[in-house]
Amino acid sequence: MTDFKWHIEGGTGFIVGVLKNYSKGYFRLVQADFELFDQGGQQVGTVAVQVYGLGPEETWQFRELIANHQAVRARLVKLQSFN
């Protein structure tokens, strides 16, 4: 994961970011797991961003809708890939 941020558009939250495969291998699935937090810092949910078919040196930009309206920030907790 090269970068991600919390983005608000029309009152709706999104996690927006970039995944890049720095290896020479092909991944059939890359998954980034995020925890979601409210204004008080309490965890209010989780979300997983999945990218299918990320080749060597490829970059994938993602924009994941967050349906939980209590969430105001996200924290990346796990990044995994599957060949």
Sequence and secondary structure as in RCSB ss.txt:
>XXXX:A:sequence
MTDFKWHIEGGTGFIVGVLKNYSKGYFRLVQADFELFDQGGQQVGTVAVQVYGLGPEETWQFRELIANHQAVRAR
LVKLQSFN
>XXXX:A:secstr
  EEEEEEETTEEEEEEEEE  SSS EEEEEEEEEEE TTS EEEEEEEEEEEE TT EEEEEEEE  TT  EEE
EEEEEEE 
